[in-house]
């Protein structure tokens, strides 16, 4: 009788554990989306800021640094810096296990290929990750950044992968990002950027979701995205709503799925 009771208890523990793991997996897509978008928010604005004008790019390449905004080194790779219309300019933003003001550890290279500077409409910048990581999560793939006009940019990727331990997250999407120059054109961290995005994300457990994000906002003085809503749908009537918050600067986001609401740290 005792043995049967023990078996029953063991079975209930396994069932409860299975339910908890299932719930965690159900919410994993939102957590993975938050990780990818927060990582992008540490990279894309830096690149946009770095490519703001010919004089700014040349200054960073010549001095090989941008101490106001980054711990990275800037290195010229190729191209015609005198007249970019003759040949695209390629430069490297190289991190060596260092921390920017966002307190994220970065390592590896951002390879930046530009056909025009971002003070010109329709300018295009292609960004490639080369052995690059943020907080030891490896980023691979390419990103295309196009200036539409003013502070409006179109950002897209069809092959972005973030590797977390032995698992990978795959992001494919396009977003429109609005970013100004702040009060000081040389200073990145007095900027705010907002975006709307749409695409697909394959989470670390292999579940594919469509997503639509609206009014996603990060104040660059904050280390995290602090507001915005994202709807994620896996085409099996499983919908998650990811809420980044009310613009309060913290690392807390909330996921609502069916009757569950869970907050997590980004």
Buried (B, 14 or more C-beta within 10 A) or exposed (E): EEEEEEEEEEEEEEEEEEEEEEEEBBBBBBBBBBBBBBBBBBBBBBBBBBBBEBEBBBBBBEEEBBEEBBBBBBBBEEBEBEEBEEEBBBBBBBBEEBEBBBEBBBBBBBBBBBBBBBEEEEBBBBBBBEEBBBBEBBBBBBBBBBBBEEBEBBBBBBEBBBBBEEEBBBBBBBBBBBBEBBEEEBBBBBBBBBBBBEBEBBBBEEBEBBBBBEEBBBBBEBBBBBBBEBBBBBEEEBBBBBBBBEEEEBBBBBBBBEEEEBEBEB
